[in-house]
Amino acid sequence: GKRSSRRKRWASILLAGAKMFEAVSVLFRASYQEPLWGKYCSHLRNSIDAVCIFFIGYAFEHQGRSPSYPPAAVKAIKKSEDNHDSPQDIWKNFGNSLRNKGLNKDINPLYHDDNSCNTKEMCIWCALGSKNIVSASKEDLNKDQIKAAHDRLKRIRGVGNKIASLFLRDVAVNYNLTPIKDRWLLQPVDIWIRRIVQSLNNSSEMDNRAIAEWIVDRCKECNINPERCNQGMWYFAARIAGSDFELEQSLQDMNYARNLLKNHISVLKTSSSAAIELESQLNNWLFAELCG
């Protein structure tokens, strides 16, 4: 009857949406993941490169953080590589770069204190010991030990569930890893992910774990990679829809969603052509400078 027909329509919307989000993940990776991970291409062998990836893309992804924190952290860390600085020196250099303004020791992964680093939350150096944050996480995911990797990251001061899941999700995608046990821990949940799932599931009562598990379960049913789907969900909602209204319209009407996506792709193509033209002009200017 009507209920069966409605259920079939909703199942088709879920499948189409999940496939679209998985496909859109290519834009997330091209815009955010590949430029960052490619810049520090020695991250599996070089612990400093690995930590730089974490600080630029993940460590400060919480509300209210200053956009100056990631580059200031990397500057302090890179300086320590040359000077063999201690954790205290790195923290001092980080603070000096920011003129010691707005620093919150309680949630900063770089803050080291001999006493506090013996407690549950530690500076990143004490939490990791001699481990490389990327290669250790990759190894754990390879062994289907997501929780161990997640728990290790959460020992780092200021790193909660969302940041740990965000980083591990991208490790899994970067190395095409598909662990099984506790896979919901690879699903970071922010306001955009929450809005999508609550709309598709027609429920506002789900906590973050329930949302993460729901995504993994639906992706499994549709034979779709849940980590890539999560990336695409965030990119579509935050960068393509950009508002509650546009997102809700897209979730109700896949043709509406496709049109938004087509328009976004058109803008990206125009931007790419403009970037190529600008690069050519810059090269000409540089040549003229050298020849002048």
Secondary structure, 3 states (H helix, E strand, C coil): CHHHHHHHHHHHHHHHHHHHHHHHHHHHHHHHHHHHHHHCCCCCCCHHHHHHHHHHHCCCCCCCCCCCHHHHHHHHHHHHHHHCCCHHHHHHHHHHHCCCCCCCHHHCCCCCCCCHHHCCCECHHHHHCCCCHHHHHHHHHHCCCHHHHHHHHHCECCCCHHHHHHHHHHHHHHCCCCCCCCHHHHCCCCHHHHHHHHHHHCCCCCCHHHHHHHHHHHHHHHCCCHHHHHHHHHHHHHHHHCCHHHHHHHHHCHHHHHHHHHHHHHHHHHHHHHHHHHHHHHHHHHHHHHHC
